[in-house]
């Protein structure tokens, strides 16, 4: 099992969740750092301390950067990446709300090249759906599903080409999972070809404010 952890709650608001995450950091694919819908305007000492502890524990740190489906300029995105790297020693970036269409692919390709040049050693793309196949060649990991558990179990579809991709390049982020069904959500992601997943019990508007039970539950050792 490999877990991608977007934990969008301040360390001062839920220090227990951050402590559990740091303790189990070796079980994660990576941790998404999101101090202020991105790096913010200035370093946050609490996030810096959490990032340092996670890095010491062996976690891969990914700075959250919103691309707004291609509406944010390349310079803005790369500046966010630079701040994550400078302030929190991020290893790479989690590019959120990226385009998924064939028409958006050239711009996304240029963007990924720019953030890698800016120091991103690992790039995760999150279109939240299966994008045009070319997107997967740009990133180390692509989130091909982000949505509610009810949608995941009733309406998930996978194009034929996705079934031929290496599972370690695909991730499913599922929220609203009943706690008792979190192990099932992990197994379902694997059956659907995603070796990386992130099932959480939280609901909108911020389902990622809670740590996934999969990280510390019995299934974490499987």
N, C-alpha and C positions, 0 to 999 in steps of 0.2 A: 504494500500500500504506500502511496506517495500523496501527501496532502499539500495543497496550496492554501495558505492561510492569509486571507484578507481580514485583519482584525481592526475594524474602524471604530475604535473607542480609545480615548486618551488614557495613558497609563495611570494618571492620577485618579481617573474615574473608576477604573476597575483594575487595580493593581494585582488582584488575585488571578485574573485571566492572563495577564502578562507573565506573572510568575509561572503559571502552569505551562504557558507556551515556551518560555525559556527552558524550563525543565525538560520538556519533550521536543526541543528544537531539532534533535538529531533524526526525528521521525518525519520531518517535513521536506517537501520539495523546495519550498521557499516561503518567506514571509513578506507580505506587502505592507510597506510603511506608508501611512497616509495621515500626516499630521494635520493638514488643513485643505482637504480636497487637492492634494499636491504637497509640495514641500513647505508652502507658506512663504511669508515675507522675511522671516528671520528664523534662526535655529531655535528649536524647542528643547530645552535641557532635559525634560522628562523623556522625550522620544530619543534623544541622543544617548541617554543612559540605557534605555531599553535596547536600542540598536547595538550598543557596545556589548551588552550582556548576551544578546542573541548571537552576535558574531563570535564571541568567545565560546558559546555553546555549539558552534558549528553550523548555524543557519545561513542560508543564502538570503540576502536582503535585496528586495525589489522596491524601488521608489515608485509610488503611484503618480501617474501622469495622465491627465484627461486630454484626449485629442479632440473631443467634441465632434466626432464623425468627420474629421478633416477640416473643421472650421477654424481651429486654432493654428496659428502660423508655426512653421518649422522652428523658427528662432525661439518662440515661446516654449515649445515642447523641449527643445534641447537645453534651454536655460533651466527648466524644472529638473531635468536630469542632472545637470551640473550641480544644482543646489543639493539634491539628494546625495550626490557623490561627495560633495565637499562637507556637508553638515552631518551626514549620517553614515558615510562610507558605504553607500549602497553598491552592491555588486552589479546591478542592472536595473531595469525598469519594467513596470507593469503598465503597458499602454492601454488605457481603458477607452471604451466607446470608439473603437476604430471602425472604419468603413468595412463593408463586406462585399461590395459589388465589384465586378470586373473593371468598371470605370474608375473606381477609387484606388485600384491596385498600384498604378505607377506612382501616385503621390505617397502612398503608404510605403512603397519600396524606398523612395527617397528619404522619407522620415526615419525609417529603420536604419538606413545607412548613416544618417546624421547622428542619431543617438548612439550608435556604436562608435562612431568617430569621437563623440563627446565622452566616451568612457564606459558605456554600457556593455559589460561582458556577457550579460544574459538578457534577452528580450522576450517578454511574454506579451502576446497580442490578445485583446479581449473584444472581439466583435459580438460575443454572446450568442452567436448562431454559426452554422456552418457557412463560412465565407466562400468566395470563389477559390478554387484549389490553389492558385498561385500564392495566396497569403501564407500558407503553411511553410513555404520555402523561405520566407523572410525571417521567421521567428524560431526561437528554441522551443517554445511552447505556445499553443493557440487554444483559447477557451472557445469551444464550439457549442457550448450550451451554458447559459446563465438564466435561471428562472425558478419558478416555484415547483415544489415537489409534485403538486397535483398535475401540472403541465408535463413534468418529466415522466410521470408514470402513464399519462393518458394520451399525450400528443407528440412525444419525441419521435422524430424521424431522422434517418441517417442516409445521406446520398451514397451511392455505390462506391465512389472514389474514396470516401472517408474510411470505409472498411479496409482499404488497402494501405492506410497510413500506419507508421509505427505508433503503437499505443502511447509510448513515452513522450510523444510530441503533442498529445491531445489532453485537454482538461475539461471537466464538467463542474460548474459551480451551481449548487442546488440549495435553495433556501426554503424555509417552511417545512422542513422534514420533521415529523414526529420523532421525539428522542429515541423511542424504542425501535424506530425503523432506520436509524442512521447506519448501522451495519449493512442493512439491505441496500441503502443508497450507495455505499461504497462498492458492494458487489455488483450492483446494476451498472455503475459507471465502467467497471472493468469488463463486464459482459458486452457493453456497447462500445468497446474499443478505446476507452480513455484510461490510461494508467495513472493519471493524476486527477484528483477530485477535491472538492471542498464542500461537503454537506454540512449545513448549519440549521439550527432549529428556529432562528430568528425570522421575523416577518418585516415587510416594509413598514416605515420608510428606510430603515437601516438594518437589514437583516444581518449585516456583518459586524454588528456591535457585540456579538457573543462568540466565544470560542467554540469551535466544533467539538462535540463530544467524542468524535472519532479519534481525536488526538490523544486522549487519555483513557478511553474506554477499552474494553477487553479486546476489541477488534484491532487496536493499534499495534498489537504484536504479531498480527497475522501476515 
